[in-house]
Amino acid sequence: DVFQSYVCTSIAAMILGSSIYGDEGIVYPLAVLGFGLLSSAAGSLFLRLGGRRIRLSVYSGVYASAILASLASALLSMALFSSLNVFYATLTGILAILLLTHVTEYYTSPERKPVKAIAKASGTGPAVNILSGLSVGLEGTAFPVIIFSAAVLLAYFFEGLYGITLVAVGFLSIMATFISMASYGPIVDNANGLVTMARMGDNLRRTMDMLDSVGNITKAICKVYAIGTSALAQVALFSAYLNAAHLSALDAASPKTISGMLVGGVLSFFLCSLIIRAVSRAAYIMIREIRRQLNGSKNGELRPNYNRCISISTKAALRGMLYPAAFSIAVPFAVGIFLGPEALGGLMAGNLVTTLPLSLFMCISGAAWDNAKKYIETGEYGGKGSSAHEASVIGDTVGDPLKDAVGPSLDIFINLIGTIALISATSIFSQ
């Protein structure tokens, strides 16, 4: 999903840049993204500054990469445009991702108030745990959306529509740093599983639990980063779409625009329904198979068949992709062909408005439930085996498909809508 945003943003920035600045407008976003990769590589050298303080180490790498990428974009802005306005628009995106990192850490860290509140609520049962997690997820959408809105307004002030695309370019300039952070979480998670299965010492298990908790935070940060890149890529594609469809603006009072916005707004909810249903169906089949194998192995009638479980999950995943992929491609084309460019522009806008907060809610609430469980497992509120722990496990089970299946799917979905709309503008409406 991040790579898709990377490509979509590059295309949108080059299309708008070429129409405003010519070749310099094409070269600048590509050069910023290229130097951003080098900045991320150099920033990784700063990870050791935190020593044994893991969170400080993570932030050291992020801030070092951001500073280096900012310096590179400032030099490029002066070299290509003899002005810093383009740099200011890019810097807005870089600052936005730094703010988002801290907001996500606040709502998903076991050391912060929201996760502790979920853990405390677990003592009264799973229902209150789930309600508390839902409230944290809903609250956690507000500040990221405000940050996105402020970044878009500032960038437009500096460079107009081209500046809006450069917010996404700045956001993606340190992409490699966040991808490496995303890799950290699963590595530590699997290592923690090996330590548990090997029944190693308590000191090692406590250390691994601490690393695993930080891994959950980095995964949440990277999921929100992926959501942010998708949303800003959609904004960039929207700007490019208006340019390609020869629209100066959308008429909000037009029935076609309103219809497109309503359709675009409901698409993300329908997609969530399809994905959750697919996960539930796969889980039902998997649990039945596992129970069958467990009963058979107890009686000595059959041996565990791991391949059967892998086959069930793989087939369910592929089958569950079919309908979401089909309607994600078909609906924008149908709206564009039958209702025209205004309706398709409205669909893009409506889709962005609902998909962004919905995907943020899924990822933040899921990560908060997960870390609330981890917090209880450290010995708080009765520790493992307590009623609070049992309630937190149920909350975590609800949160896992939200943050690992639905949220990432919405990232891809929002970019797919924008890409198809841009293709429609260049192939259908230009004729």
HELIX and SHEET records of a PDB file:
HELIX    1   1 VAL A    2  TYR A   21  1                                  20    
HELIX    2   2 ASP A   23  GLY A   43  1                                  21    
HELIX    3   3 SER A   44  GLY A   50  5                                   7    
HELIX    4   4 ILE A   54  PHE A   81  1                                  28    
HELIX    5   5 ASN A   85  THR A  108  1                                  24    
HELIX    6   6 LYS A  113  ALA A  121  1                                   9    
HELIX    7   7 SER A  122  THR A  124  5                                   3    
HELIX    8   8 PRO A  126  GLU A  139  1                                  14    
HELIX    9   9 ALA A  142  LEU A  172  1                                  31    
HELIX   10  10 MET A  175  MET A  197  1                                  23    
HELIX   11  11 ASP A  202  ALA A  244  1                                  43    
HELIX   12  12 PRO A  255  ASN A  299  1                                  45    
HELIX   13  13 TYR A  306  LEU A  339  1                                  34    
HELIX   14  14 PRO A  341  GLU A  377  1                                  37    
HELIX   15  15 GLU A  380  GLY A  382  5                                   3    
HELIX   16  16 SER A  387  PRO A  401  1                                  15    
HELIX   17  17 LEU A  402  VAL A  406  3                                   5    
HELIX   18  18 GLY A  407  SER A  424  1                                  18    
HELIX   19  19 ALA A  425  PHE A  429  3                                   5    
END                                                                             
